[in-house]
Amino acid sequence: MTNEEPLPKKVRLSETDFKVMARDELIPRWKQYEAYVQALEGKYTDLNSNDVTGLRESEEKLKQQQQESARRENILVMRLATKEQEMQECTTQIQYLKQVQQPSVAQLRSTMVDPAINLFFLKMKGELEQTKDKLEQAPNELSAWKFTPDRSKWCD
């Protein structure tokens, strides 16, 4: 049944109609009633099939969206895992570089055991002490030079 066909007219039959009406009058009315019921059932079936078709289409779209979302999620999880691995590698490399930059106690001891290097360090230590002494003496000499008793005669 298409949407353009009008529905047959609704027939109402009461119990009194069944008792009072003759059989010849009742049969055409009953056929009208049957046509009305069939038209309603056809319309209901059409609506139902449209609803089912719409639901199936919606279900397919939702499945496709879910698959696309799952695919995107998998891609993002893979990218995250890659970034975490890169970060772990960078952390390991940083730790290695820090360890390489700081000489170990054994390296320092072996350096001090070497007589040439030990002599060099001793000379540097002596020079450093001499420089510190000179630095401490310089302000004292400067202040002594500024306040000599002879200076007060020349300043007048």
Backbone as ProteinMPNN parsed JSONL, in Angstrom:
{"seq_chain_A": "MTNEEPLPKKVRLSETDFKVMARDELIPRWKQYEAYVQALEGKYTDLNSNDVTGLRESEEKLKQQQQESARRENILVMRLATKEQEMQECTTQIQYLKQVQQPSVAQLRSTMVDPAINLFFLKMKGELEQTKDKLEQAPNELSAWKFTPDRSKWCD", "coords_chain_A": {"N_chain_A": [[0.848, -1.169, 0.0], [0.615, 2.166, -0.868], [1.537, 5.509, 0.129], [-0.149, 7.311, -1.045], [-2.68, 6.274, -1.513], [-5.951, 6.522, -0.245], [-7.103, 5.722, 3.052], [-9.48, 3.159, 3.657], [-12.833, 3.799, 4.709], [-13.57, 3.878, 8.163], [-15.369, 1.349, 9.728], [-17.992, 0.945, 11.953], [-19.298, -1.38, 14.064], [-21.717, -2.415, 16.198], [-22.936, -4.479, 18.933], [-25.659, -4.463, 18.871], [-26.096, -3.842, 16.206], [-25.312, -6.224, 15.005], [-27.349, -7.876, 15.894], [-29.686, -6.69, 14.929], [-29.347, -6.085, 12.173], [-29.734, -7.378, 8.871], [-28.457, -10.307, 7.312], [-27.533, -9.865, 4.698], [-27.024, -7.138, 4.675], [-25.088, -6.96, 6.559], [-22.823, -8.349, 5.602], [-21.535, -6.775, 3.437], [-20.728, -4.608, 5.006], [-19.066, -5.854, 6.79], [-17.027, -6.651, 5.027], [-16.027, -4.149, 4.299], [-15.006, -3.45, 6.734], [-13.012, -5.401, 6.998], [-11.329, -4.624, 4.855], [-10.483, -2.156, 5.8], [-9.041, -2.947, 8.085], [-7.034, -4.483, 6.855], [-5.76, -2.476, 5.374], [-4.746, -0.881, 7.437], [-3.012, -2.749, 8.62], [-1.218, -3.13, 6.51], [-0.123, -0.574, 6.311], [1.089, -0.432, 8.799], [2.978, -2.477, 8.534], [4.564, -1.41, 6.475], [5.576, 0.884, 7.783], [6.904, -0.37, 9.851], [8.815, -1.88, 8.431], [10.27, 0.207, 7.301], [11.268, 1.367, 9.629], [12.852, -0.736, 10.571], [14.684, -0.934, 8.481], [15.856, 1.591, 8.663], [16.941, 1.361, 11.22], [18.803, -0.668, 10.781], [20.513, 0.594, 8.985], [21.446, 2.642, 10.629], [22.712, 1.08, 12.536], [24.772, -0.034, 10.988], [26.21, 2.29, 10.354], [27.02, 3.042, 12.914], [28.615, 0.841, 13.57], [30.665, 1.164, 11.696], [31.67, 3.63, 12.561], [32.559, 2.868, 15.074], [34.554, 1.027, 14.385], [36.308, 2.735, 13.044], [36.975, 4.459, 15.138], [38.206, 2.627, 16.857], [40.38, 1.922, 15.274], [41.725, 4.388, 15.12], [42.282, 4.701, 17.822], [44.042, 2.553, 18.222], [46.157, 3.387, 16.593], [46.936, 5.708, 17.962], [47.681, 4.586, 20.406], [49.855, 3.081, 19.588], [51.562, 5.143, 18.741], [51.939, 6.435, 21.177], [53.253, 4.433, 22.617], [55.599, 4.291, 21.121], [56.647, 6.853, 21.577], [57.037, 6.702, 24.348], [58.997, 4.737, 24.421], [61.055, 6.072, 23.061], [61.475, 8.119, 24.895], [62.387, 6.646, 27.082], [64.772, 5.659, 26.013], [66.132, 8.089, 25.668], [66.361, 8.88, 28.349], [68.017, 6.85, 29.318], [70.281, 7.384, 27.791], [70.943, 9.946, 28.741], [71.574, 9.352, 31.405], [73.812, 7.758, 30.958], [75.543, 9.627, 29.762], [75.862, 11.442, 31.889], [77.169, 9.796, 33.681], [79.519, 9.284, 32.292], [80.66, 11.821, 32.238], [81.327, 12.376, 34.902], [84.158, 11.673, 36.617], [85.303, 8.564, 37.866], [86.092, 7.305, 41.169], [88.184, 5.52, 41.072], [89.409, 6.289, 38.687], [90.315, 8.84, 39.409], [92.123, 8.202, 41.455], [93.979, 6.667, 40.038], [94.961, 8.65, 38.425], [96.209, 10.321, 40.285], [98.181, 8.611, 41.154], [99.94, 8.443, 39.084], [103.154, 9.596, 38.569], [104.045, 11.877, 37.09], [101.754, 13.412, 36.685], [101.012, 13.798, 39.319], [103.178, 15.378, 40.221], [102.734, 17.608, 38.639], [100.245, 18.481, 39.698], [101.064, 19.093, 42.305], [102.83, 21.254, 41.83], [100.972, 23.066, 40.768], [99.371, 23.433, 43.017], [101.172, 24.649, 44.768], [101.701, 27.047, 43.35], [99.157, 28.161, 43.434], [98.853, 28.654, 46.186], [100.873, 30.571, 46.541], [99.869, 32.624, 44.947], [97.522, 33.238, 46.333], [98.622, 34.207, 48.718], [99.954, 36.503, 47.742], [97.752, 37.926, 46.884], [96.461, 38.46, 49.3], [98.369, 40.103, 50.474], [98.485, 42.328, 48.839], [96.257, 44.254, 49.294], [96.991, 45.081, 51.851], [99.516, 46.27, 51.454], [98.772, 48.338, 49.784], [97.083, 49.895, 51.416], [98.959, 50.604, 53.346], [100.714, 52.135, 51.87], [99.141, 54.347, 51.217], [98.732, 55.649, 53.687], [101.143, 56.79, 54.784], [103.473, 58.467, 57.015], [105.0, 60.456, 55.768], [103.478, 61.221, 53.653], [101.476, 62.908, 54.528], [102.743, 65.377, 54.736], [103.202, 66.092, 52.107], [100.693, 66.336, 51.047], [99.62, 68.746, 51.923]], "CA_chain_A": [[0.0, 0.0, 0.0], [1.415, 3.382, -0.937], [1.036, 6.592, 0.984], [-1.107, 8.126, -1.776], [-4.018, 5.681, -1.467], [-6.639, 6.867, 1.004], [-7.547, 4.596, 3.876], [-10.93, 2.929, 3.595], [-13.569, 4.402, 5.814], [-13.685, 3.0, 9.316], [-16.73, 0.841, 9.917], [-18.273, 0.632, 13.355], [-20.4, -2.33, 14.243], [-21.974, -2.7, 17.611], [-23.665, -5.738, 19.137], [-27.057, -4.291, 18.424], [-26.088, -3.926, 14.745], [-25.286, -7.648, 14.658], [-28.647, -8.483, 16.199], [-30.768, -6.052, 14.186], [-29.101, -6.067, 10.724], [-29.891, -8.619, 8.117], [-27.184, -10.871, 6.907], [-27.148, -9.222, 3.442], [-26.485, -5.81, 5.005], [-23.922, -7.138, 7.433], [-21.676, -8.855, 4.836], [-20.748, -5.683, 2.827], [-20.11, -3.798, 6.076], [-17.955, -6.664, 7.311], [-15.964, -6.58, 4.027], [-15.424, -2.824, 4.465], [-14.228, -3.527, 7.976], [-11.822, -6.202, 6.672], [-10.467, -3.793, 4.006], [-9.905, -1.151, 6.695], [-8.037, -3.632, 8.915], [-5.903, -4.834, 5.984], [-5.045, -1.235, 5.055], [-3.974, -0.518, 8.635], [-1.919, -3.711, 8.774], [-0.234, -2.818, 5.464], [0.566, 0.655, 6.714], [1.932, -0.795, 9.947], [4.094, -3.265, 8.001], [5.453, -0.468, 5.782], [6.272, 1.685, 8.8], [7.799, -1.278, 10.575], [9.959, -2.213, 7.57], [11.077, 1.428, 7.215], [11.979, 1.498, 10.902], [13.889, -1.775, 10.621], [15.719, -0.536, 7.525], [16.555, 2.73, 9.276], [17.747, 0.863, 12.337], [19.946, -1.404, 10.224], [21.447, 1.59, 8.457], [22.071, 3.281, 11.792], [23.613, 0.094, 13.139], [25.953, -0.116, 10.124], [26.987, 3.517, 10.551], [27.644, 2.971, 14.239], [29.703, -0.144, 13.499], [31.77, 1.79, 10.97], [32.26, 4.631, 13.451], [33.287, 2.154, 16.125], [35.772, 0.487, 13.783], [37.202, 3.87, 12.799], [37.47, 4.894, 16.45], [39.145, 1.601, 17.339], [41.593, 2.053, 14.462], [42.415, 5.599, 15.592], [42.805, 4.414, 19.166], [45.219, 1.695, 18.055], [47.242, 4.22, 16.065], [47.402, 6.575, 19.046], [48.375, 3.748, 21.395], [51.159, 2.752, 19.009], [52.385, 6.352, 18.795], [52.286, 6.644, 22.583], [54.276, 3.44, 22.976], [56.836, 4.712, 20.464], [57.161, 8.022, 22.311], [57.532, 6.233, 25.645], [60.255, 4.04, 24.17], [62.045, 7.107, 22.768], [61.762, 8.802, 26.15], [63.21, 5.728, 27.878], [66.101, 5.663, 25.406], [66.756, 9.378, 26.003], [66.709, 8.83, 29.773], [69.193, 5.977, 29.422], [71.412, 8.103, 27.212], [71.294, 11.022, 29.678], [72.265, 8.729, 32.542], [75.132, 7.332, 30.497], [76.38, 10.818, 29.588], [76.199, 11.942, 33.224], [78.142, 8.872, 34.263], [80.781, 9.465, 31.578], [81.225, 13.125, 32.588], [81.858, 12.355, 36.26], [85.194, 10.645, 36.724], [85.12, 7.673, 39.005], [87.118, 7.368, 42.207], [89.329, 4.745, 40.581], [90.109, 7.112, 37.699], [91.023, 9.898, 40.131], [93.264, 7.591, 42.155], [95.005, 6.3, 39.058], [95.567, 9.901, 37.987], [97.097, 10.783, 41.352], [99.281, 7.655, 41.28], [100.897, 8.743, 38.015], [104.096, 10.564, 39.147], [104.12, 13.127, 36.33], [100.541, 14.186, 36.969], [101.086, 14.175, 40.729], [104.115, 16.491, 40.287], [102.048, 18.756, 38.049], [99.259, 18.958, 40.673], [101.783, 19.711, 43.428], [103.282, 22.572, 41.369], [99.783, 23.933, 40.681], [98.954, 23.735, 44.383], [102.131, 25.635, 45.281], [101.446, 28.319, 42.673], [97.89, 28.675, 43.95], [99.102, 29.198, 47.525], [101.643, 31.801, 46.364], [98.961, 33.638, 44.416], [96.638, 33.642, 47.437], [99.416, 35.046, 49.622], [100.153, 37.794, 47.079], [96.451, 38.6, 46.875], [96.221, 38.967, 50.656], [99.347, 41.147, 50.775], [98.26, 43.499, 47.99], [95.485, 45.32, 49.95], [97.758, 45.61, 52.992], [100.542, 47.165, 50.92], [98.098, 49.516, 49.245], [96.654, 50.746, 52.534], [100.167, 51.122, 53.991], [101.27, 53.157, 50.998], [98.271, 55.521, 51.271], [98.788, 56.329, 54.974], [102.506, 56.95, 55.309], [103.625, 59.767, 57.686], [105.569, 61.433, 54.841], [102.437, 61.611, 52.713], [100.704, 64.023, 55.067], [103.484, 66.608, 54.455], [103.091, 66.428, 50.689], [99.294, 66.597, 50.693], [99.222, 70.104, 52.333]], "C_chain_A": [[0.886, 1.222, 0.0], [0.775, 4.445, -0.076], [-0.04, 7.412, 0.293], [-2.52, 7.57, -1.721], [-4.688, 6.062, -0.156], [-7.053, 5.6, 1.748], [-9.046, 4.398, 3.677], [-11.584, 3.515, 4.844], [-13.732, 3.386, 6.934], [-15.158, 2.628, 9.509], [-16.894, 0.51, 11.383], [-19.497, -0.281, 13.407], [-20.542, -2.606, 15.728], [-22.739, -4.015, 17.717], [-25.109, -5.618, 18.662], [-27.149, -4.355, 16.915], [-26.094, -5.39, 14.305], [-26.661, -8.299, 14.869], [-29.739, -7.958, 15.266], [-30.585, -6.199, 12.669], [-29.315, -7.444, 10.11], [-28.516, -9.052, 7.629], [-26.689, -10.199, 5.628], [-26.56, -7.834, 3.688], [-25.164, -5.934, 5.78], [-22.674, -7.549, 6.638], [-20.908, -7.715, 4.164], [-20.057, -4.818, 3.885], [-18.91, -4.541, 6.663], [-16.781, -6.623, 6.329], [-15.268, -5.223, 4.084], [-14.512, -2.809, 5.697], [-12.924, -4.295, 7.727], [-10.842, -5.38, 5.835], [-9.756, -2.738, 4.858], [-8.786, -1.771, 7.535], [-6.815, -3.984, 8.071], [-5.084, -3.591, 5.624], [-4.189, -0.802, 6.245], [-2.789, -1.459, 8.837], [-0.82, -3.447, 7.744], [0.572, -1.58, 5.822], [1.532, 0.373, 7.863], [3.165, -1.563, 9.472], [5.095, -2.357, 7.289], [6.263, 0.355, 6.784], [7.301, 0.841, 9.542], [9.036, -1.589, 9.733], [10.866, -0.995, 7.396], [11.895, 1.619, 8.488], [13.125, 0.501, 10.986], [15.032, -1.407, 9.678], [16.539, 0.619, 8.092], [17.452, 2.294, 10.421], [18.973, 0.104, 11.837], [20.993, -0.442, 9.667], [22.185, 2.286, 9.594], [23.08, 2.349, 12.447], [24.899, -0.021, 12.32], [26.843, 1.111, 10.307], [27.713, 3.487, 11.889], [28.794, 1.972, 14.265], [30.917, 0.446, 12.792], [32.468, 2.835, 11.84], [33.078, 3.962, 14.546], [34.598, 1.591, 15.581], [36.788, 1.596, 13.534], [37.8, 4.372, 14.113], [38.481, 3.901, 17.011], [40.463, 1.682, 16.571], [42.403, 3.265, 14.915], [43.035, 5.37, 16.964], [44.066, 3.562, 19.077], [46.418, 2.492, 17.542], [47.817, 5.091, 17.173], [48.148, 5.792, 20.116], [49.766, 3.385, 20.882], [52.092, 3.961, 19.058], [52.836, 6.632, 20.22], [53.381, 5.679, 23.014], [55.623, 3.814, 22.362], [57.468, 5.883, 21.205], [57.714, 7.611, 23.67], [58.868, 5.522, 25.484], [61.368, 5.053, 23.873], [62.455, 7.831, 24.044], [62.655, 7.938, 27.04], [64.636, 5.695, 27.337], [66.842, 6.955, 25.725], [67.192, 9.399, 27.466], [67.958, 7.979, 29.981], [70.435, 6.691, 28.901], [71.87, 9.234, 28.133], [72.054, 10.454, 30.866], [73.673, 8.304, 32.145], [76.066, 8.539, 30.364], [76.775, 11.429, 30.927], [77.293, 11.083, 33.848], [79.51, 9.06, 33.598], [81.445, 10.777, 31.989], [81.85, 13.128, 33.971], [82.919, 11.262, 36.356], [84.983, 9.812, 37.981], [86.278, 7.832, 39.98], [88.368, 6.63, 41.739], [90.124, 5.549, 39.56], [90.91, 8.212, 38.388], [92.248, 9.339, 40.843], [94.374, 7.227, 41.171], [95.704, 7.547, 38.525], [96.57, 10.401, 39.019], [98.296, 9.857, 41.51], [100.351, 7.932, 40.225], [101.849, 9.839, 38.504], [104.136, 11.89, 38.394], [102.924, 14.012, 36.643], [100.551, 14.649, 38.414], [102.022, 15.373, 40.895], [103.469, 17.759, 39.748], [101.029, 19.345, 39.03], [99.945, 19.638, 41.859], [102.286, 21.099, 43.049], [102.11, 23.544, 41.295], [99.326, 24.347, 42.064], [99.874, 24.786, 44.99], [101.902, 26.998, 44.66], [100.165, 28.961, 43.186], [98.078, 29.295, 45.327], [99.884, 30.499, 47.433], [100.741, 32.93, 45.877], [98.007, 34.127, 45.495], [97.379, 34.557, 48.401], [99.616, 36.429, 49.026], [98.86, 38.599, 47.091], [96.133, 39.174, 48.243], [97.161, 40.124, 50.983], [99.06, 42.423, 50.001], [97.409, 44.558, 48.675], [96.243, 45.936, 51.14], [98.825, 46.596, 52.521], [99.917, 48.443, 50.403], [97.666, 50.446, 50.361], [97.859, 51.333, 53.264], [100.766, 52.243, 53.157], [100.468, 54.453, 51.079], [98.469, 56.312, 52.563], [100.211, 56.384, 55.54], [102.622, 58.314, 55.979], [104.184, 60.828, 56.748], [104.498, 61.993, 53.912], [101.67, 62.81, 53.244], [101.416, 65.35, 54.826], [103.283, 67.025, 53.01], [101.673, 66.83, 50.305], [98.898, 68.026, 51.017], [99.294, 71.06, 51.224]], "O_chain_A": [[1.822, 1.305, 0.795], [-0.359, 4.311, 0.384], [-0.777, 8.14, 0.959], [-3.478, 8.329, -1.868], [-4.089, 5.947, 0.914], [-7.316, 4.558, 1.148], [-9.792, 5.369, 3.544], [-10.948, 3.693, 5.883], [-13.994, 2.207, 6.699], [-16.051, 3.474, 9.458], [-16.033, -0.131, 11.984], [-20.561, 0.021, 12.867], [-19.587, -2.985, 16.406], [-23.14, -4.592, 16.706], [-25.688, -6.561, 18.123], [-28.137, -4.85, 16.373], [-26.788, -5.757, 13.357], [-27.068, -9.169, 14.099], [-30.622, -8.714, 14.861], [-31.562, -6.414, 11.952], [-29.111, -8.488, 10.73], [-27.57, -8.268, 7.551], [-25.483, -9.983, 5.503], [-25.669, -7.411, 2.952], [-24.263, -5.106, 5.651], [-21.57, -7.127, 6.981], [-19.686, -7.68, 4.309], [-18.936, -4.354, 3.679], [-17.884, -3.942, 6.986], [-15.633, -6.565, 6.768], [-14.049, -5.15, 3.934], [-13.42, -2.241, 5.691], [-11.861, -3.886, 8.193], [-9.637, -5.434, 6.082], [-8.572, -2.464, 4.66], [-7.712, -1.186, 7.677], [-5.683, -3.805, 8.519], [-3.856, -3.649, 5.576], [-3.037, -0.402, 6.073], [-1.692, -1.019, 9.183], [0.366, -3.53, 8.062], [1.791, -1.544, 5.655], [2.653, 0.883, 7.887], [4.271, -1.324, 9.956], [6.306, -2.497, 7.46], [7.477, 0.501, 6.649], [8.415, 1.286, 9.819], [10.159, -1.57, 10.236], [12.088, -1.135, 7.348], [13.069, 1.987, 8.433], [14.228, 0.84, 11.414], [16.204, -1.548, 10.028], [17.767, 0.62, 8.008], [18.57, 2.785, 10.577], [20.057, 0.224, 12.408], [22.195, -0.635, 9.85], [23.397, 2.493, 9.528], [24.161, 2.771, 12.859], [25.99, -0.098, 12.884], [28.065, 0.998, 10.403], [28.881, 3.864, 11.98], [29.821, 2.213, 14.898], [32.053, 0.257, 13.227], [33.696, 2.92, 11.86], [34.157, 4.434, 14.902], [35.633, 1.672, 16.243], [37.982, 1.422, 13.781], [38.991, 4.672, 14.184], [39.499, 4.3, 17.576], [41.536, 1.529, 17.155], [43.621, 3.18, 15.076], [44.161, 5.789, 17.232], [45.046, 3.822, 19.776], [47.546, 2.301, 17.997], [49.034, 5.205, 17.312], [49.134, 6.276, 20.672], [50.735, 3.382, 21.641], [53.272, 3.824, 19.379], [53.982, 7.02, 20.447], [54.328, 6.069, 23.697], [56.664, 3.672, 23.003], [58.677, 5.903, 21.433], [58.751, 8.119, 24.096], [59.766, 5.683, 26.31], [62.486, 4.914, 24.37], [63.633, 8.121, 24.252], [63.576, 8.448, 27.678], [65.596, 5.703, 28.106], [68.037, 6.931, 26.02], [68.277, 9.886, 27.783], [68.852, 8.356, 30.739], [71.508, 6.61, 29.5], [73.072, 9.452, 28.284], [73.066, 11.016, 31.285], [74.617, 8.473, 32.916], [77.22, 8.494, 30.79], [77.907, 11.886, 31.085], [78.225, 11.597, 34.467], [80.541, 9.002, 34.269], [82.671, 10.84, 32.08], [82.833, 13.836, 34.186], [82.621, 10.078, 36.198], [84.54, 10.311, 39.015], [87.31, 8.419, 39.652], [89.487, 7.078, 41.991], [91.355, 5.509, 39.553], [92.047, 8.489, 38.005], [93.309, 9.964, 40.823], [95.554, 7.45, 41.438], [96.893, 7.51, 38.21], [97.658, 10.854, 38.664], [99.347, 10.304, 41.969], [101.534, 7.68, 40.454], [101.382, 10.931, 38.828], [104.253, 12.94, 39.027], [103.068, 15.218, 36.842], [100.145, 15.773, 38.708], [101.696, 16.3, 41.637], [103.627, 18.841, 40.312], [100.95, 20.564, 39.182], [99.454, 20.649, 42.361], [102.187, 22.03, 43.849], [102.227, 24.699, 41.703], [98.932, 25.495, 42.267], [99.407, 25.712, 45.653], [101.907, 28.007, 45.366], [100.103, 30.179, 43.353], [97.518, 30.354, 45.608], [99.593, 31.441, 48.17], [100.847, 34.062, 46.349], [97.715, 35.321, 45.56], [96.834, 35.565, 48.851], [99.466, 37.429, 49.727], [98.879, 39.814, 47.286], [95.586, 40.273, 48.336], [96.771, 41.04, 51.708], [99.375, 43.51, 50.485], [97.811, 45.721, 48.648], [96.152, 47.135, 51.4], [99.009, 47.648, 53.134], [100.483, 49.523, 50.571], [97.861, 51.658, 50.268], [97.784, 52.459, 53.755], [101.279, 53.214, 53.713], [101.042, 55.54, 51.016], [98.38, 57.539, 52.539], [100.417, 56.037, 56.704], [101.937, 59.248, 55.561], [103.869, 62.006, 56.917], [104.613, 63.124, 53.44], [101.25, 63.657, 52.456], [100.744, 66.376, 54.719], [103.202, 68.22, 52.726], [101.473, 67.578, 49.348], [97.921, 68.513, 50.448], [98.992, 72.24, 51.405]]}, "name": "protein", "num_of_chains": 1, "seq": "MTNEEPLPKKVRLSETDFKVMARDELIPRWKQYEAYVQALEGKYTDLNSNDVTGLRESEEKLKQQQQESARRENILVMRLATKEQEMQECTTQIQYLKQVQQPSVAQLRSTMVDPAINLFFLKMKGELEQTKDKLEQAPNELSAWKFTPDRSKWCD"}
